[in-house]
Amino acid sequence: MTGRDRVARLVESRRFGNFIIAVIVFNAATLGMETSTKLLAEFGGLLHVLDHIALGVFVAELLAKLYAYRARFFRDSWNVFDLVIIGIAVIPATGPFSVLRALRVLRVLRLISVVPSMRKVVSGLLTAIPGMASIAALLGLIIFVAGVMATKLFGGISPDNFGDLGTSLFTLFQVMTGEAWPDIAKEIMAQAPMAWIFFVVYILVSSFAVLNLFIAVVVSGMESELREDIREEEAKQAEEQAAANREILGELRALRAELAELKAGARQPAS
């Protein structure tokens, strides 16, 4: 076994993965502590040292993966994701780059690439993006149509909420989320009692119908990702079973050969 094989086995081991998870969680805790002025005044030096140690562990992990996988390292999108996150962290956060100090917390996102269950969730969301884009376009069309109607119908009654198209679109987005829409509706209904029809129909279409389509598409993406995992697991089990069967057949052939030799020896006449 070469040195690269040993390093690859190390970085792929469960113990090493658990160690990296522990370092990420610990680093997240130290970064959170740095937001406290009191803790920063008392333990600022220690927190910065711990932060540098965690960053050193992450850099060493990436270097080990680069050494073990070489060009194959960049074929895995999660490795590239880790490289970008750690690359942002190692940029000197001084002068014009001082704003990057706030981006150090992005290291916590590495849990997505380290924890398999999180990777599956993100993969499912990415799978659902094409369907979500179509639904988002449909939702935008519905809000636009409703915004034009609301501006023409209620612009004179409530100019603060429906005075122009931009204001109407923002108000309707707020109504779609369910935030303060009864107050907006009551203000309009004080002068237009039948305005409740517009708000009820709009909320039913935008919130209960279209937004539930988002959930359906995401669930469908999760199911397809789960089916893919099941197929990979079944293929792996079939390969392992085939390897075991080949090993058993090899042992049977060896036993038959030994039995044949024993029978041949038994048939030879004694000298």
C-alpha positions in Angstrom: 0.0 0.0 0.0 1.4 3.4 -1.1 1.5 6.5 1.1 -1.3 8.0 -0.9 -3.5 5.0 -0.3 -2.8 5.2 3.4 -3.7 9.0 3.5 -6.8 8.3 1.4 -7.9 5.6 3.9 -7.3 8.0 6.8 -9.4 10.9 5.4 -12.2 8.5 4.4 -12.3 6.8 7.8 -15.3 7.4 10.1 -13.0 8.4 13.0 -11.4 11.2 10.9 -14.8 12.4 9.8 -16.1 12.5 13.3 -13.0 14.4 14.4 -13.6 17.0 11.6 -17.2 17.4 12.6 -16.1 18.0 16.2 -13.6 20.6 15.1 -16.3 22.4 13.0 -18.8 22.5 15.9 -16.1 23.6 18.3 -15.0 26.4 15.9 -18.6 27.5 15.5 -18.8 27.8 19.3 -15.6 30.0 19.4 -16.8 32.2 16.6 -20.1 32.7 18.4 -18.2 33.6 21.6 -16.3 36.3 19.7 -19.5 38.2 19.1 -19.7 38.8 22.9 -17.7 42.0 23.8 -17.4 40.7 27.4 -16.0 37.3 26.4 -13.8 39.0 23.8 -12.3 41.4 26.3 -11.5 38.6 28.8 -10.6 35.7 26.5 -10.0 37.4 23.1 -6.4 36.1 22.8 -7.4 32.5 23.6 -10.3 32.6 21.2 -8.2 33.8 18.4 -5.6 31.1 19.1 -8.3 28.4 19.0 -9.7 29.9 15.8 -6.3 29.6 14.2 -5.9 26.0 15.4 -9.2 25.0 13.9 -8.3 26.7 10.6 -5.0 24.9 10.6 -6.8 21.6 11.0 -9.1 22.4 8.0 -6.1 23.4 5.9 -4.3 20.2 6.8 -7.4 18.2 5.9 -7.6 19.8 2.5 -3.9 19.3 1.8 -4.2 15.6 2.8 -7.2 15.2 0.4 -5.2 17.0 -2.4 -2.3 14.7 -1.8 -4.4 11.5 -1.7 -6.8 12.3 -4.6 -4.7 14.7 -6.8 -6.8 15.6 -9.8 -9.7 13.5 -8.6 -10.1 16.0 -5.7 -11.7 18.6 -8.1 -14.2 16.1 -9.5 -16.1 16.1 -6.3 -18.2 19.3 -6.0 -18.2 19.0 -2.2 -14.4 19.1 -2.2 -14.5 22.3 -4.3 -17.0 23.7 -1.9 -14.7 23.0 1.1 -11.8 24.6 -0.8 -13.7 27.8 -1.5 -14.9 28.1 2.2 -11.4 27.5 3.6 -9.8 29.7 0.9 -12.0 32.6 2.1 -11.0 31.9 5.6 -7.2 32.0 4.9 -7.3 35.4 3.1 -5.7 38.0 5.4 -8.6 39.9 7.0 -6.9 43.3 7.2 -7.2 46.5 5.3 -9.7 46.3 2.4 -10.3 42.6 3.2 -11.4 43.3 6.9 -15.0 42.6 5.9 -13.9 39.0 5.3 -13.6 38.4 9.0 -17.4 38.2 9.2 -17.2 35.4 6.5 -15.2 33.1 8.8 -18.5 31.8 10.1 -19.0 30.2 6.7 -16.7 27.4 7.9 -19.7 26.1 9.8 -21.3 25.3 6.4 -18.7 22.6 6.0 -21.0 20.5 8.1 -23.1 20.2 4.9 -20.2 18.5 3.1 -19.1 16.4 6.1 -22.4 15.0 7.3 -23.9 12.6 4.8 -27.5 13.2 5.8 -27.1 17.0 5.2 -25.5 16.3 1.8 -28.5 14.3 0.8 -30.9 17.1 1.8 -28.9 19.7 -0.2 -28.7 17.3 -3.2 -32.4 16.9 -3.1 -32.9 20.6 -3.1 -30.6 21.1 -6.0 -32.5 18.4 -7.9 -35.7 20.3 -7.3 -34.4 23.6 -8.6 -35.7 23.2 -12.2 -39.2 22.6 -11.0 -39.0 25.3 -8.4 -37.9 27.8 -11.0 -41.1 27.2 -13.0 -43.2 27.5 -9.9 -41.4 30.7 -8.9 -42.1 32.1 -12.4 -45.8 31.2 -12.0 -45.9 32.9 -8.6 -44.2 36.0 -9.9 -46.8 36.2 -12.7 -49.7 35.8 -10.2 -48.2 38.6 -7.9 -47.7 40.9 -10.9 -51.3 40.5 -12.1 -52.6 40.9 -8.6 -50.4 44.0 -8.2 -51.7 45.7 -11.3 -55.3 45.0 -10.2 -54.7 46.2 -6.6 -53.1 49.4 -7.8 -56.1 50.2 -10.0 -58.7 49.1 -7.4 -57.2 50.3 -4.1 -54.6 52.9 -5.1 -56.9 55.8 -4.2 -58.1 54.2 -1.0 -54.7 53.3 0.5 -51.9 55.0 -1.3 -49.4 53.9 1.3 -50.0 50.2 0.5 -51.2 50.4 -3.2 -50.2 53.8 -4.4 -48.0 52.5 -7.3 -47.1 49.1 -8.8 -43.9 48.7 -6.7 -45.6 49.4 -3.5 -48.5 47.1 -4.4 -46.1 44.3 -5.2 -44.3 44.6 -1.8 -47.7 44.8 0.0 -49.0 41.7 -1.8 -45.8 39.8 -1.0 -46.3 40.8 2.7 -50.0 39.6 2.4 -48.8 36.3 0.8 -46.6 35.6 3.9 -49.6 36.2 6.2 -48.0 39.2 7.9 -50.5 41.9 9.0 -52.8 41.2 6.0 -56.0 41.6 8.2 -55.1 45.2 9.0 -54.5 46.0 5.4 -57.8 44.3 4.4 -59.8 46.2 7.0 -58.4 49.5 5.9 -59.5 48.8 2.4 -62.8 47.3 3.3 -63.7 50.4 5.3 -64.4 52.1 2.0 -64.7 49.0 -0.3 -66.7 46.3 1.5 -66.3 43.8 -1.3 -62.5 44.0 -1.3 -62.4 40.8 0.9 -63.1 38.8 -2.3 -59.8 40.0 -3.8 -57.7 39.2 -0.7 -59.3 35.8 -0.1 -58.8 34.7 -3.7 -55.3 36.0 -3.8 -54.3 34.3 -0.5 -55.8 31.0 -1.6 -54.0 31.0 -4.9 -50.6 32.4 -3.8 -50.2 30.9 -0.3 -52.2 27.7 -0.2 -51.9 26.6 -3.9 -48.6 27.9 -5.3 -46.5 27.7 -2.2 -47.7 24.1 -1.6 -46.4 23.3 -5.0 -42.9 24.3 -3.8 -43.2 21.7 -1.0 -44.4 19.1 -3.5 -41.4 19.7 -5.8 -38.9 19.6 -3.0 -40.4 16.4 -1.6 -40.2 14.9 -5.1 -36.6 15.9 -5.3 -35.9 14.3 -1.9 -37.6 11.1 -3.0 -35.6 10.9 -6.3 -32.4 11.3 -4.2 -33.5 8.6 -1.8 -34.3 6.3 -4.7 -30.8 6.9 -6.1 -29.2 6.1 -2.8 -31.3 2.9 -2.6 -30.1 1.9 -6.1 -26.5 2.6 -5.2 -26.9 0.6 -2.0 -28.5 -2.3 -3.8 -25.8 -2.3 -6.5 -23.1 -2.3 -3.7 -24.8 -5.2 -2.0 -25.1 -7.1 -5.2 -21.4 -6.5 -5.9 -20.4 -7.7 -2.5 -22.6 -10.8 -2.8 -21.1 -11.6 -6.2 -17.6 -11.2 -4.7 -18.6 -13.6 -1.9 -20.0 -16.1 -4.4 -16.8 -16.0 -6.4 -14.8 -16.6 -3.3 -17.0 -19.6 -2.3 -16.8 -21.0 -5.8 -13.0 -20.7 -5.7 -12.9 -22.6 -2.4 -15.2 -25.3 -3.8 -12.9 -25.7 -6.8 -9.9 -26.0 -4.5 -11.7 -28.6 -2.4 -12.6 -30.6 -5.5 -9.0 -30.5 -6.7 -7.8 -31.8 -3.3 -10.5 -34.5 -3.3 -9.4 -35.5 -6.8 -5.8 -35.7 -5.7 -6.7 -37.8 -2.6 -8.8 -40.2 -4.8 -5.9 -40.5 -7.3 -3.5 -41.3 -4.5 -5.9 -43.9 -3.0 -6.1 -45.7 -6.4 -2.4 -46.1 -6.8 -1.3 -49.7 -5.8 0.9 -49.9 -2.7 4.6 -50.6 -3.5 
